[in-house]
Amino acid sequence: AGLDWVADQLTAVAQMYQIYESAQHEISTKLENLDAEFEVNYNHNPIHHIDGRMKDPQSLIGKIQKKGLDRSVDSIKNNIFDIAGLRVITNYIDDIYTVEKLLSQQDDIEVIRRKDYIKNPKESGYRSLHLVVKVPVFKANDVEKGPVEIQIRTIGMDMWASLEHELRYKTDVNRAEEFAANLVDNANALFDIEQNFQEIHHQL
Ligand code: 0O2
């Protein structure tokens, strides 16, 4: 019975990952279409590029443990929304909110979570707009909604987050603390520069 249970759970997790990955593809296509339309009609690309990743099983298990969640697939579905992730890097700060508006106003999109770490940056200095959206995925016999976490940020915010993430996780010790004050100063400086660039772009 033990092994049957494990086999059932593995199948359920594989089915969940497949739907969530399809949801990620749906959203990614929507974003690419919006960007293409902008280029034709307004001669401006809000999106610099898009990265996507599926959470690897190891870090999913880590997150379940950290949150003290039950290991069932239902509990994962009800509590973890970043299994499918997209990162949208925009050219300017305003583009972040343009992308959010154009995506969230679509009929089949449901925004279930929104955290604006640009209006309210994290203590680390981290800036980004986080959304969790649900989109329908059409299956052979029915329709299932899959959640996708979207992190939207500018090139500068992304450059900062990559370096800080590396200091925080990639080295054997968390070295972000050592550079904490410096990182906050640099996050603010980058934000000032991007506001200036935004202003120049407006003038153009
Ligand atoms: P990884 O390795 O990037 O995937 P949740 O746990 O998702 O229910 P939480 O923890 O409030 O809720 O999520 P939050 O803070 O909205 O978003 C978490 C993700 O945002 C992180 O993912 C990072 O990708 C990013 N992030 C948040 N704060 C920082 C920060 O200070 N620096 C950097 N570089 N990234 C940050 P994970 O799962 O922690 O890690």
Residues whose N, C-alpha, C, O or C-beta is under 5 A from the ligand:
A	BS01	0O2	N79 K115 K122 S124 Y126 H130 A161 E164 H165
